[in-house]
Amino acid sequence: MIADLLRFLQMAITEFGVGGLLVAEVIDAIRQHLGNANPMVRAAAVQLAGCLAGFVGASGIRALLADQT
């Protein structure tokens, strides 16, 4: 179910972009689910991060994922 939600977010971002999206909140969700025990959830989180990187840039994703505050 979590993997489906992450895939839905990826689809919505691909379709509509990140305008109006709280990118930091999505990054928090990605960060949380990268450590999930379910490999399908982890894979969906990685795919979502890759999709988001297409819009905000890879360096932006790295900076947000590294920021623990």
Secondary structure, 3 states (H helix, E strand, C coil): CHHHHHHHHHHHHHHHCCCCCCHHHHHHHHHHHHCCCCHHHHHHHHHHHHHHHHHHCHHHHHHHHHCCC
